[in-house]
Amino acid sequence: EPIQGEGGIRVIPNEDLRRIRNLCDEKGILLVLDEVQTGVGRTGKLFAHELAGITPDIMAIAKALGGGFPVGACLATEDAARGMTAGTHGSTFGGNPLAMAVANAVMDLALDENFLPHVNMLGLKLRQKLAMLADRYPRIIEGVRGEGLMLGLKCRVTNTDLVAALREEKMLTVGAGDNVVRLLPPLVIEESHLDEAMEKLDAACGKLDATLDKDAKAAGAPS
Ligand SMILES: Cc1ncc(COP(=O)(O)O)c(C=O)c1O
């Protein structure tokens, strides 16, 4: 994964991805990227590997490809695909017309000239707002990481506590490795939704912050 999702929104440095690409080329190894979570606009590029200026030989994509509908795809360069020609691999629902029509419609939207600029602009705005939140609640949030609308809050409290506090505010997020809370809003999100999310984040962090004071008092520490 060019940016690890479940692993905790860990961005693989561009230089490292380029080194891996070069190493694969040198040794004649195929480079396979999992862009199931990062692909189709999530990071502000159509594919996250573009951020590093590399191209994989094989790539898996899914999630955003269906815009909610279950569909995935395995893409390969012509050279890498030599080992799997038409008819050599079957799948019960593979290539079914409904899923293909949905993915086709989603790709029309994702390739619209305004789509990726929208993701980038809102991703930047959300990141700025989250950085301000981290400044306001340094005991709750250590930092913000990610690209585009694939953002993570590295927590100082246990990440599942923040996920639970946000759920109380009626906002759904998901935890990830490295004590991170993931924010993966729909790519068509509008700025008013970001403001609504920030209100909920502020309320959840405020409540957790107050709990820390209460716990410290109970333990007899000076406040
Ligand atoms: C990066 C990545 N790869 C693969 C998968 C698994 O995809 P699927 O559930 O379509 O098998 C996920 C699911 O979250 C994922 O995040």
The ligand as a Tripos MOL2 file, in Angstrom:
@<TRIPOS>MOLECULE
LIG
   16    16     1     0     0
SMALL
NO_CHARGES

@<TRIPOS>ATOM
      1 C1         -5.6210   -1.7290    1.5170 C.3       1 LIG1
      2 C2         -6.6620   -2.8110    1.5330 C.ar      1 LIG1
      3 N1         -6.4820   -3.8940    0.7850 N.ar      1 LIG1
      4 C3         -7.4050   -4.8800    0.7490 C.ar      1 LIG1
      5 C4         -8.5420   -4.7890    1.4970 C.ar      1 LIG1
      6 C5         -9.5250   -5.9090    1.4200 C.3       1 LIG1
      7 O1        -10.3940   -5.6330    0.4310 O.3       1 LIG1
      8 P1        -11.6780   -6.5770    0.2090 P.3       1 LIG1
      9 O2        -12.5050   -6.4250    1.4430 O.co2     1 LIG1
     10 O3        -12.3100   -5.9990   -0.9960 O.co2     1 LIG1
     11 O4        -11.1720   -7.9550    0.0320 O.co2     1 LIG1
     12 C6         -8.7820   -3.6860    2.3040 C.ar      1 LIG1
     13 C7        -10.0040   -3.6010    3.1180 C.2       1 LIG1
     14 O5        -10.1820   -2.7600    3.9350 O.2       1 LIG1
     15 C8         -7.8150   -2.6640    2.3170 C.ar      1 LIG1
     16 O6         -7.9790   -1.5710    3.0760 O.3       1 LIG1
@<TRIPOS>BOND
     1     1     2 1
     2     2     3 ar
     3     2    15 ar
     4     3     4 ar
     5     4     5 ar
     6     5     6 1
     7     5    12 ar
     8     6     7 1
     9     7     8 1
    10     8     9 2
    11     8    10 1
    12     8    11 1
    13    12    13 1
    14    12    15 ar
    15    13    14 2
    16    15    16 1
@<TRIPOS>SUBSTRUCTURE
     1 LIG1         1 GROUP 0 **** ****
